[in-house]
Amino acid sequence: MTTMIEQELVLTAAKVEIAAGQREGGVKQPTVNIVAYTGGVMRVGGWGNIAINLAGLDCGGLIPLLVDHDTGLDNVLGKGEAAVQAGQLRVAGSIVGSTASARKVLDLARDGFPLQASVGVAPDETVRLAPGEKMEINGRTVVAPKGGLTVVTKGTLREVSVVTLGCDGRTSVAIAASRGVVDDDDVLAAERVRVAGIMKLTARHPEIAAKAVSNGWDAARTELEVLRTSRPTAPMAGGYRPAATTEVIEAALAFRMGMSKTAEKHFKSDVLQQAHDLGITHCLDLCRMALTLDGQEIPVGRDAMVKAALSTMSLPVALGDLASKNLLDAYSDAPATWRSFAAIRSVADFKTNTAIRPSFVGGLEQVAPGGELKHGTVKEWLASYQIDTYGKLLGIDRRDLINDDLGVFAEASAAMGKAAMRKLNDLVFGVLLANEGNFFSKANSNYIDGADSNLSTWSLSNAIKAMISQRDDEGNDLDIRPAVLLVPPALETTARSLLESEYIMAQVDLPTGNSLRNVVKLEVEPRLANAQKFGKQTSNAHWYLFASPAATAMVVAFLNGQQSPTIEFQGIEHDVNTLAAHWRVYHDFGAAMIDPRAAVRSKGIA
């Protein structure tokens, strides 16, 4: 389900008059019943993980039914009434068959096409949950996944749209389009009772609801289908079942690859149980399942079956999604010391972007009664940065599936995740070590050299003093406080002694104790001493002191705020001797030094 979370602009007219037309043949408009949102977490482009608290959703009155969220008159489908039932958002309404879009939807419904739904919501209040945080909404406990979760706690339902594919794949649209409903109050009332009974029985089975409404099932027939679907069944010949989803196939793939921990981390218990119950004994079983799920015949012969399976939507999607999870887990687990001192920015394109240094000259001035505010100037306190794209291909060929060997694919996706973070780390610290524009210099009062620049109680105290003492050109104190001590591996022991020792040996008649204990956070970065990669700018003796990310000593920017790599299915490569599927992995990022007053470098003596 694609949720439109951006603030919406609603235009209203003072008065709109529509002349009512005569219905032909006394036939009512087809009815429509929609499971618009099932109450869980969705992944929405531009917003990441989203959930809507239905208890705070204003969904009263008639709701417009649209096609693909297009508000044009030609895309009006009908109208309906929304209600929250069993932690789900459901809409019952009727279709106006006079628009081209409505006729197209009716034709798809008659052909049995599985339509889905999407809601348009204008948020009034939102709450941001950190990864792992929990919230009780919609009759369930929602746990924020990696990347956090935005919960719309209050909002207004603007419209509901019929779509072909949405983020909440469990939504459904059931249309009584295969038969006319005569203009008779008793028949119409009976139809409403029938549909209401179906919706009650299928609260957890929206796909059955769609089939039951459109095929004219009664409550008894619907209940029988629900019981059949819910009943456990034994694996079929060959160790597979035809009734599985892409998510179940993905979990089964994870088990087959030996990635049980990944599966348990990302999938719900019911999906894990279904994947386990499949009884998969070979990758070819999953190829059969993918073909069955896509409604295709299973070819004779392993090569033909693998070729057909890689050409479906289900198997490449399952493999790509699993590779993405594996890659992102490895990416997230890789160290990134720069996060403790660099500010993160989101950019909309690859053009040069501009950042203002937080310590730009000029403070607030007292304004006399009736006086004018004076203009501040930031011209000389701007820094520029831009991003670029980095990527690679990840592939699998038919031999891996035929040989039941997907271990290399799993290892490659994890290795690519680590490599993506390494590339980002290399860029960030390459920028830091390059010292472009003489960022660390005596002129900026943020560079220490000479005999007293080796890491010690004295030199660290001087660096802290230098940062705290930073002033603008008008002599105003900037109130910058140190937060992170960054050192190469050779200085880790010395740094820990300075920051973690309870006592420091002192001269006679001086107070005992360690005034530097835990005053800043320690980060150890091997790239500071990697001369083979970064050249003469590296050293085993130099070290850095940074303020917090908010002080913006450095910026690391990502396209549209996407802080992790993206995996997309590239396609199938056919030739005489091989058949391979490829996924492209790419990441858009950049880095730049911004405010020299929020950082200090001490050269040290190697």
C-alpha positions as CSV (number, residue, x, y, z in Angstrom):
1,M,0.0,0.0,0.0
2,T,1.4,3.4,-1.0
3,T,0.5,5.8,1.7
4,M,0.6,9.5,0.8
5,I,1.9,11.0,3.9
6,E,2.8,14.5,2.7
7,Q,0.6,17.4,3.8
8,E,-2.2,17.7,1.2
9,L,-3.7,20.8,-0.2
10,V,-7.4,20.5,-0.4
11,L,-9.3,22.9,-2.7
12,T,-13.0,23.5,-2.2
13,A,-15.6,25.3,-4.1
14,A,-18.3,27.5,-2.6
15,K,-21.0,25.5,-4.4
16,V,-21.0,22.6,-6.9
17,E,-24.3,21.5,-8.5
18,I,-24.7,18.2,-10.3
19,A,-27.9,17.3,-12.0
20,A,-28.9,13.7,-11.1
21,G,-29.3,11.4,-14.1
22,Q,-31.7,8.6,-14.6
23,R,-30.3,5.1,-14.0
24,E,-30.7,2.8,-17.0
25,G,-32.7,-0.4,-16.5
26,G,-33.1,0.2,-12.8
27,V,-29.7,-1.3,-12.1
28,K,-27.6,-0.2,-9.1
29,Q,-24.0,0.6,-9.3
30,P,-21.6,-2.3,-8.5
31,T,-20.6,-2.4,-4.9
32,V,-17.0,-2.4,-3.7
33,N,-15.5,-3.6,-0.4
34,I,-11.9,-2.7,0.3
35,V,-9.4,-3.7,3.0
36,A,-7.4,-0.5,2.7
37,Y,-4.8,-1.0,5.4
38,T,-4.2,-4.0,7.6
39,G,-2.7,-2.1,10.5
40,G,1.0,-3.0,10.3
41,V,4.3,-1.5,9.3
42,M,4.8,-0.4,5.6
43,R,7.8,0.7,3.7
44,V,7.0,4.0,1.9
45,G,9.3,5.7,-0.5
46,G,10.7,9.0,0.9
47,W,9.5,8.2,4.4
48,G,11.0,4.8,5.1
49,N,9.0,2.7,7.7
50,I,5.5,4.0,8.3
51,A,2.5,2.9,10.5
52,I,-0.8,4.5,11.0
53,N,-2.6,4.5,14.3
54,L,-6.2,3.9,13.2
55,A,-7.5,5.0,16.6
56,G,-6.4,8.6,15.7
57,L,-7.5,8.6,12.1
58,D,-10.5,10.7,11.2
59,C,-12.3,8.7,8.6
60,G,-15.9,9.8,9.0
61,G,-18.3,10.8,6.2
62,L,-18.2,9.8,2.6
63,I,-14.7,9.1,1.2
64,P,-13.8,9.5,-2.5
65,L,-12.7,6.3,-4.2
66,L,-10.0,7.1,-6.8
67,V,-7.7,5.2,-9.2
68,D,-3.9,5.5,-8.5
69,H,-4.4,8.6,-6.3
70,D,-5.2,10.7,-9.4
71,T,-7.6,13.4,-8.3
72,G,-8.7,14.2,-11.9
73,L,-12.4,13.7,-12.7
74,D,-11.6,11.0,-15.2
75,N,-10.1,8.9,-12.4
76,V,-13.0,9.0,-10.0
77,L,-14.0,5.5,-9.2
78,G,-16.9,6.1,-6.7
79,K,-17.6,6.8,-3.1
80,G,-17.6,4.9,0.1
81,E,-17.8,4.8,3.9
82,A,-14.7,3.9,5.9
83,A,-14.6,2.1,9.2
84,V,-12.0,0.6,11.5
85,Q,-12.7,-3.1,12.2
86,A,-10.4,-5.6,14.0
87,G,-7.4,-3.2,13.7
88,Q,-7.9,-2.8,9.9
89,L,-9.2,0.0,7.8
90,R,-12.1,-1.1,5.6
91,V,-14.2,0.8,3.1
92,A,-17.6,-0.2,1.7
93,G,-19.0,1.8,-1.2
94,S,-20.2,1.8,-4.8
95,I,-18.6,2.4,-8.2
96,V,-19.7,5.1,-10.6
97,G,-19.5,3.2,-13.9
98,S,-19.5,6.3,-16.2
99,T,-15.8,7.1,-16.1
100,A,-13.2,5.4,-18.2
101,S,-11.1,4.4,-15.1
102,A,-14.2,2.9,-13.4
103,R,-14.9,0.8,-16.5
104,K,-11.3,-0.4,-16.6
105,V,-11.4,-1.4,-12.9
106,L,-14.6,-3.3,-13.5
107,D,-13.1,-5.1,-16.5
108,L,-10.1,-6.1,-14.4
109,A,-12.4,-7.3,-11.6
110,R,-14.4,-9.4,-14.0
111,D,-11.2,-11.0,-15.3
112,G,-10.2,-11.9,-11.8
113,F,-7.2,-9.5,-11.5
114,P,-6.1,-9.2,-7.8
115,L,-6.5,-5.5,-7.2
116,Q,-5.0,-3.8,-4.1
117,A,-5.8,-0.7,-2.2
118,S,-3.9,2.4,-1.0
119,V,-4.9,5.2,1.3
120,G,-4.3,9.0,1.1
121,V,-3.7,10.3,4.6
122,A,-3.0,13.9,5.7
123,P,-1.0,13.6,9.0
124,D,-1.7,15.9,11.9
125,E,0.7,14.4,14.5
126,T,3.5,11.9,14.1
127,V,5.8,10.1,16.5
128,R,9.3,8.8,15.6
129,L,10.4,5.5,17.1
130,A,14.0,4.5,17.3
131,P,14.9,0.9,16.1
132,G,13.6,-1.6,18.6
133,E,11.2,0.7,20.3
134,K,7.6,-0.6,20.7
135,M,4.2,1.0,20.5
136,E,0.7,-0.5,20.9
137,I,-1.4,0.4,17.9
138,N,-4.3,-1.3,16.0
139,G,-4.6,-4.1,18.6
140,R,-1.0,-5.2,18.2
141,T,2.5,-4.4,19.4
142,V,4.5,-2.7,16.6
143,V,8.3,-2.9,16.9
144,A,10.3,-0.3,15.0
145,P,12.6,-2.0,12.5
146,K,16.1,-1.0,11.5
147,G,16.0,2.7,10.4
148,G,13.3,3.5,12.9
149,L,9.6,4.0,12.4
150,T,7.3,7.0,11.9
151,V,3.8,6.5,13.4
152,V,1.0,8.7,12.3
153,T,-0.8,9.1,15.6
154,K,-3.4,11.6,14.3
155,G,-4.5,12.2,10.7
156,T,-7.4,12.6,8.3
157,L,-8.3,10.1,5.6
158,R,-8.6,12.0,2.4
159,E,-9.3,9.3,-0.2
160,V,-8.8,5.6,-0.9
161,S,-7.4,4.4,-4.2
162,V,-7.5,1.2,-6.1
163,V,-4.0,0.2,-7.3
164,T,-2.3,-2.8,-8.9
165,L,0.5,-3.1,-6.4
166,G,1.1,-1.5,-3.0
167,C,3.4,-1.4,0.0
168,D,0.9,-3.3,2.2
169,G,0.5,-6.4,0.1
170,R,-2.3,-7.8,2.3
171,T,-4.8,-5.2,1.1
172,S,-7.5,-6.2,-1.2
173,V,-10.4,-5.0,-3.3
174,A,-13.6,-7.0,-3.7
175,I,-16.0,-5.8,-6.4
176,A,-19.4,-7.3,-7.1
177,A,-18.9,-6.4,-10.8
178,S,-19.8,-9.7,-12.4
179,R,-23.5,-9.3,-11.9
180,G,-26.0,-6.4,-11.6
181,V,-27.8,-5.7,-8.4
182,V,-31.4,-4.8,-9.1
183,D,-32.9,-1.6,-7.7
184,D,-34.8,-3.4,-5.0
185,D,-34.3,-2.4,-1.4
186,D,-34.7,-6.0,-0.1
187,V,-32.2,-7.3,-2.5
188,L,-29.8,-4.5,-1.7
189,A,-30.2,-5.0,2.0
190,A,-29.5,-8.8,1.6
191,E,-26.4,-8.0,-0.4
192,R,-25.1,-5.7,2.3
193,V,-25.7,-8.4,5.0
194,R,-23.9,-11.0,2.8
195,V,-20.9,-8.8,2.3
196,A,-20.8,-7.8,6.0
197,G,-20.8,-11.5,7.0
198,I,-18.0,-12.2,4.5
199,M,-15.8,-9.4,5.8
200,K,-16.3,-10.5,9.4
201,L,-15.2,-14.1,8.6
202,T,-12.2,-13.0,6.5
203,A,-10.6,-10.4,8.8
204,R,-7.2,-12.2,8.5
205,H,-7.8,-13.3,4.9
206,P,-8.4,-10.3,2.6
207,E,-7.6,-12.4,-0.5
208,I,-10.5,-14.8,0.4
209,A,-12.7,-11.7,1.0
210,A,-12.1,-10.5,-2.6
211,K,-12.9,-13.9,-4.1
212,A,-16.0,-14.4,-1.9
213,V,-17.6,-11.1,-2.7
214,S,-17.0,-11.2,-6.4
215,N,-18.0,-14.9,-6.8
216,G,-21.2,-14.6,-4.8
217,W,-20.3,-16.9,-1.9
218,D,-22.5,-17.1,1.1
219,A,-21.2,-17.1,4.7
220,A,-21.0,-20.9,4.9
221,R,-19.0,-21.2,1.7
222,T,-16.6,-18.4,2.9
223,E,-16.1,-20.0,6.3
224,L,-15.3,-23.4,4.7
225,E,-12.6,-21.7,2.5
226,V,-11.1,-19.9,5.6
227,L,-10.9,-23.2,7.4
228,R,-9.2,-24.9,4.5
229,T,-6.7,-22.2,4.2
230,S,-5.9,-22.1,7.9
231,R,-5.6,-25.9,8.2
232,P,-2.0,-27.3,8.3
233,T,-1.2,-29.6,5.3
234,A,1.6,-32.0,4.7
235,P,4.3,-31.2,2.1
236,M,3.4,-32.3,-1.4
237,A,5.6,-34.6,-3.5
238,G,9.0,-32.9,-4.2
239,G,8.9,-31.2,-0.8
240,Y,7.0,-28.1,-1.8
241,R,3.5,-26.5,-1.4
242,P,1.9,-24.4,-4.1
243,A,0.3,-22.0,-1.6
244,A,3.1,-19.7,-0.6
245,T,4.0,-16.1,-0.8
246,T,7.2,-14.4,-2.0
247,E,7.9,-13.6,1.6
248,V,7.6,-17.3,2.6
249,I,9.9,-18.2,-0.3
250,E,12.4,-15.6,0.8
251,A,12.4,-17.1,4.4
252,A,12.8,-20.6,3.0
253,L,15.7,-19.4,0.9
254,A,17.3,-17.9,4.0
255,F,17.0,-21.3,5.8
256,R,18.4,-23.1,2.7
257,M,21.4,-20.7,2.6
258,G,22.1,-21.2,6.3
259,M,20.9,-17.7,7.2
260,S,18.6,-18.7,10.0
261,K,19.5,-15.7,12.2
262,T,18.7,-13.3,9.3
263,A,15.4,-15.0,8.8
264,E,14.5,-14.8,12.5
265,K,15.5,-11.1,12.6
266,H,13.4,-10.0,9.6
267,F,10.3,-12.3,9.4
268,K,7.4,-12.8,11.7
269,S,6.8,-16.1,13.4
270,D,4.0,-17.2,11.1
271,V,6.1,-16.6,8.0
272,L,9.0,-18.6,9.6
273,Q,6.7,-21.4,10.5
274,Q,5.3,-21.6,7.0
275,A,8.8,-21.5,5.5
276,H,9.8,-24.3,7.8
277,D,6.7,-26.4,7.1
278,L,7.5,-26.3,3.3
279,G,10.1,-29.0,3.9
280,I,12.5,-27.6,1.3
281,T,15.2,-30.2,0.5
282,H,16.7,-28.5,-2.6
283,C,16.8,-25.1,-4.4
284,L,14.8,-26.7,-7.2
285,D,11.8,-27.0,-4.8
286,L,11.9,-23.2,-4.5
287,C,12.0,-22.9,-8.3
288,R,8.8,-25.0,-8.5
289,M,7.1,-22.8,-5.8
290,A,8.0,-19.6,-7.6
291,L,6.5,-20.9,-10.9
292,T,3.4,-22.1,-9.0
293,L,3.0,-18.8,-7.3
294,D,3.2,-16.9,-10.6
295,G,0.6,-19.3,-12.1
296,Q,3.0,-20.8,-14.6
297,E,3.3,-24.5,-15.7
298,I,6.4,-26.3,-14.4
299,P,8.6,-27.3,-17.3
300,V,10.1,-30.7,-17.6
301,G,13.9,-30.8,-16.9
302,R,16.0,-28.9,-14.4
303,D,17.5,-26.4,-16.9
304,A,14.1,-25.4,-18.3
305,M,12.6,-25.1,-14.8
306,V,15.4,-22.9,-13.5
307,K,15.3,-20.8,-16.6
308,A,11.5,-20.3,-16.2
309,A,11.8,-19.7,-12.4
310,L,14.5,-16.9,-12.9
311,S,12.1,-15.3,-15.4
312,T,9.3,-15.1,-12.9
313,M,8.7,-12.2,-10.5
314,S,8.7,-14.3,-7.4
315,L,12.1,-15.9,-7.4
316,P,14.2,-12.8,-8.4
317,V,12.3,-10.7,-6.0
318,A,12.8,-13.2,-3.1
319,L,16.5,-13.5,-3.9
320,G,16.9,-9.8,-4.3
321,D,15.1,-9.0,-1.0
322,L,17.1,-11.6,0.9
323,A,20.4,-10.3,-0.6
324,S,19.3,-6.8,0.4
325,K,18.6,-7.9,4.0
326,N,21.9,-9.7,4.2
327,L,23.8,-6.7,2.6
328,L,22.2,-4.2,4.9
329,D,22.9,-6.3,8.0
330,A,26.5,-6.5,7.1
331,Y,26.6,-2.8,6.2
332,S,25.1,-1.8,9.5
333,D,27.4,-4.0,11.5
334,A,30.5,-2.5,9.8
335,P,32.3,0.1,11.9
336,A,31.7,3.8,11.0
337,T,33.7,6.0,13.4
338,W,32.7,9.2,11.5
339,R,29.1,8.9,12.7
340,S,30.2,10.2,16.1
341,F,31.4,13.6,14.8
342,A,30.0,14.1,11.3
343,A,26.7,15.7,10.5
344,I,24.4,13.8,8.1
345,R,22.6,15.6,5.4
346,S,20.0,14.7,2.8
347,V,20.4,16.1,-0.7
348,A,17.9,16.0,-3.6
349,D,20.3,15.8,-6.5
350,F,23.9,15.5,-7.6
351,K,24.5,19.3,-7.9
352,T,26.8,21.2,-5.7
353,N,25.1,21.9,-2.3
354,T,26.0,24.6,0.1
355,A,26.2,24.4,3.9
356,I,26.6,27.3,6.3
357,R,29.1,26.9,9.1
358,P,27.3,27.1,12.5
359,S,29.9,29.5,13.8
360,F,29.3,32.1,11.1
361,V,30.1,35.7,12.1
362,G,27.5,37.9,13.8
363,G,25.3,37.5,16.9
364,L,21.9,38.8,17.8
365,E,21.7,42.5,18.5
366,Q,19.4,44.4,20.9
367,V,16.6,46.0,19.0
368,A,15.3,49.4,20.2
369,P,11.5,49.9,20.3
370,G,10.4,50.5,16.7
371,G,13.9,49.8,15.5
372,E,14.8,47.7,12.5
373,L,16.6,44.4,12.5
374,K,20.0,44.5,10.9
375,H,21.1,42.0,8.2
376,G,23.7,39.4,9.1
377,T,26.2,38.2,6.6
378,V,27.1,34.6,5.8
379,K,29.0,35.1,2.6
380,E,32.4,34.0,3.9
381,W,31.0,31.2,6.1
382,L,29.7,28.9,3.4
383,A,31.1,25.5,2.4
384,S,30.1,23.4,-0.6
385,Y,29.7,19.6,-1.1
386,Q,28.2,17.2,-3.5
387,I,27.5,13.4,-3.8
388,D,28.3,10.8,-6.4
389,T,27.2,7.2,-7.1
390,Y,29.2,4.0,-6.3
391,G,28.0,0.6,-7.3
392,K,28.5,-3.0,-8.5
393,L,26.6,-6.0,-9.8
394,L,25.7,-9.1,-7.8
395,G,24.8,-12.2,-9.8
396,I,23.7,-15.8,-9.6
397,D,23.5,-18.3,-12.5
398,R,21.5,-21.5,-13.1
399,R,24.3,-23.8,-11.9
400,D,24.1,-22.4,-8.4
401,L,20.4,-23.4,-8.3
402,I,20.8,-26.8,-10.0
403,N,23.8,-27.6,-7.7
404,D,21.8,-26.4,-4.6
405,D,24.7,-24.1,-3.8
406,L,23.6,-20.6,-2.8
407,G,26.2,-20.1,-0.1
408,V,28.4,-18.0,-2.4
409,F,25.5,-15.7,-3.2
410,A,24.8,-15.2,0.5
411,E,28.5,-14.6,1.2
412,A,28.8,-12.2,-1.8
413,S,25.8,-10.1,-0.6
414,A,27.3,-9.8,2.9
415,A,30.7,-9.0,1.6
416,M,29.2,-6.3,-0.7
417,G,27.5,-4.7,2.3
418,K,30.8,-4.5,4.1
419,A,32.5,-3.2,1.0
420,A,29.8,-0.5,0.6
421,M,30.6,0.8,4.1
422,R,34.3,0.5,3.5
423,K,33.9,2.7,0.4
424,L,32.0,5.2,2.4
425,N,34.6,5.2,5.2
426,D,37.4,5.5,2.7
427,L,35.8,8.6,1.1
428,V,35.1,10.2,4.5
429,F,38.5,9.8,5.9
430,G,40.1,10.6,2.5
431,V,38.4,14.0,2.7
432,L,39.6,14.4,6.3
433,L,43.2,13.5,5.6
434,A,43.3,15.7,2.4
435,N,42.9,18.8,4.6
436,E,41.5,20.7,1.6
437,G,41.7,24.5,1.8
438,N,44.2,24.2,4.8
439,F,41.2,23.3,7.0
440,F,43.5,22.5,9.9
441,S,45.9,25.4,10.3
442,K,47.3,27.9,12.8
443,A,45.2,30.6,11.1
444,N,42.0,28.7,12.1
445,S,43.4,28.1,15.7
446,N,42.8,24.3,15.3
447,Y,46.2,22.9,14.6
448,I,48.9,21.9,17.1
449,D,52.4,20.8,16.2
450,G,55.9,20.7,17.8
451,A,57.2,18.8,20.8
452,D,54.0,19.1,22.8
453,S,51.7,17.7,20.1
454,N,52.1,14.0,21.1
455,L,49.0,12.6,22.8
456,S,49.3,13.3,26.5
457,T,47.4,14.9,29.4
458,W,49.1,18.2,28.5
459,S,48.4,18.1,24.7
460,L,44.8,16.9,25.1
461,S,44.1,19.6,27.6
462,N,45.6,22.2,25.2
463,A,43.4,20.9,22.3
464,I,40.3,21.1,24.5
465,K,41.2,24.6,25.5
466,A,41.7,25.6,21.9
467,M,38.3,24.4,20.9
468,I,36.5,25.9,23.8
469,S,38.2,29.2,23.3
470,Q,37.1,29.6,19.7
471,R,35.6,33.0,19.0
472,D,34.2,34.7,15.9
473,D,35.7,37.7,14.2
474,E,33.8,40.0,16.5
475,G,35.2,38.4,19.6
476,N,32.1,36.4,20.5
477,D,32.6,33.1,22.3
478,L,31.2,30.2,20.1
479,D,30.4,27.8,23.0
480,I,31.8,24.8,21.1
481,R,32.5,21.8,23.3
482,P,34.6,18.7,22.5
483,A,32.9,15.4,22.2
484,V,35.2,12.9,20.3
485,L,38.9,12.0,20.5
486,L,39.9,10.3,17.2
487,V,43.2,8.4,17.1
488,P,45.0,5.8,15.0
489,P,45.5,2.3,16.4
490,A,49.0,3.0,17.7
491,L,47.6,5.6,20.1
492,E,44.6,3.6,21.4
493,T,46.3,2.4,24.6
494,T,47.6,5.9,25.4
495,A,44.1,7.4,24.7
496,R,42.3,4.8,26.9
497,S,44.8,5.5,29.7
498,L,44.1,9.2,29.5
499,L,40.3,8.9,29.3
500,E,39.6,5.9,31.5
501,S,42.3,5.9,34.3
502,E,40.9,6.8,37.6
503,Y,44.2,8.5,38.7
504,I,47.0,10.2,36.8
505,M,50.4,10.4,38.5
506,A,51.0,14.0,39.5
507,Q,53.7,16.2,40.9
508,V,54.0,16.7,44.7
509,D,51.5,19.2,46.2
510,L,49.1,18.9,43.3
511,P,45.6,17.4,43.4
512,T,45.3,13.7,42.5
513,G,42.7,12.2,40.1
514,N,42.2,12.3,36.4
515,S,40.5,15.5,35.2
516,L,40.2,14.1,31.6
517,R,38.4,10.9,32.6
518,N,35.6,10.2,30.2
519,V,35.5,13.9,29.1
520,V,35.2,12.8,25.5
521,K,34.3,9.6,23.6
522,L,37.2,7.6,22.1
523,E,37.1,6.4,18.5
524,V,40.0,4.4,16.9
525,E,40.3,4.7,13.1
526,P,42.9,2.6,11.2
527,R,42.7,4.8,8.1
528,L,44.5,7.6,9.9
529,A,47.7,5.5,9.7
530,N,47.1,3.7,6.3
531,A,49.9,5.2,4.2
532,Q,49.5,2.5,1.5
533,K,46.1,3.9,0.6
534,F,46.1,7.5,1.7
535,G,49.8,8.4,1.4
536,K,51.9,10.9,3.3
537,Q,48.9,12.5,5.0
538,T,48.7,9.6,7.4
539,S,50.6,9.1,10.6
540,N,50.8,6.9,13.7
541,A,51.2,10.0,15.9
542,H,48.6,12.5,14.8
543,W,45.2,12.7,16.5
544,Y,42.0,14.7,16.2
545,L,39.5,16.3,18.6
546,F,35.9,16.9,17.3
547,A,32.8,18.5,18.6
548,S,29.4,16.8,18.3
549,P,27.8,16.3,14.9
550,A,25.6,19.3,15.5
551,A,28.6,21.6,15.3
552,T,29.2,20.3,11.7
553,A,32.9,20.0,11.5
554,M,32.2,17.6,8.7
555,V,29.2,16.7,6.5
556,V,28.4,13.3,5.1
557,A,25.5,13.6,2.6
558,F,23.2,11.0,1.0
559,L,20.8,11.2,-1.9
560,N,17.2,11.6,-0.5
561,G,18.5,10.7,2.9
562,Q,19.1,7.0,1.9
563,Q,21.9,6.1,4.2
564,S,22.2,2.5,3.1
565,P,22.9,0.9,-0.3
566,T,20.0,0.0,-2.7
567,I,19.6,-3.3,-4.4
568,E,17.5,-3.5,-7.7
569,F,16.9,-6.4,-10.0
570,Q,18.9,-5.8,-13.1
571,G,17.4,-8.6,-15.3
572,I,18.2,-12.0,-16.8
573,E,21.1,-12.5,-19.1
574,H,20.6,-15.2,-21.7
575,D,23.2,-16.9,-23.9
576,V,23.8,-20.3,-25.2
577,N,26.0,-21.6,-22.4
578,T,24.7,-19.8,-19.3
579,L,21.7,-18.1,-17.7
580,A,22.3,-15.6,-15.0
581,A,20.3,-13.1,-13.0
582,H,21.8,-9.9,-11.9
583,W,21.1,-7.3,-9.2
584,R,22.7,-3.9,-9.2
585,V,23.9,-2.5,-5.8
586,Y,24.5,1.2,-5.7
587,H,24.9,3.9,-3.1
588,D,24.9,7.7,-3.5
589,F,26.9,9.7,-1.0
590,G,29.6,12.4,-0.5
591,A,31.5,14.2,2.2
592,A,33.2,17.6,2.9
593,M,34.8,19.5,5.7
594,I,32.6,22.4,6.9
595,D,33.5,24.3,10.1
596,P,37.1,24.3,11.2
597,R,36.2,25.7,14.6
598,A,34.5,22.4,15.6
599,A,37.7,20.3,15.1
600,V,41.4,20.3,16.2
601,R,44.3,18.3,14.7
602,S,47.5,17.6,16.7
603,K,50.4,16.5,14.5
604,G,52.4,14.5,17.0
605,I,55.9,13.3,16.5
606,A,56.3,9.9,14.9
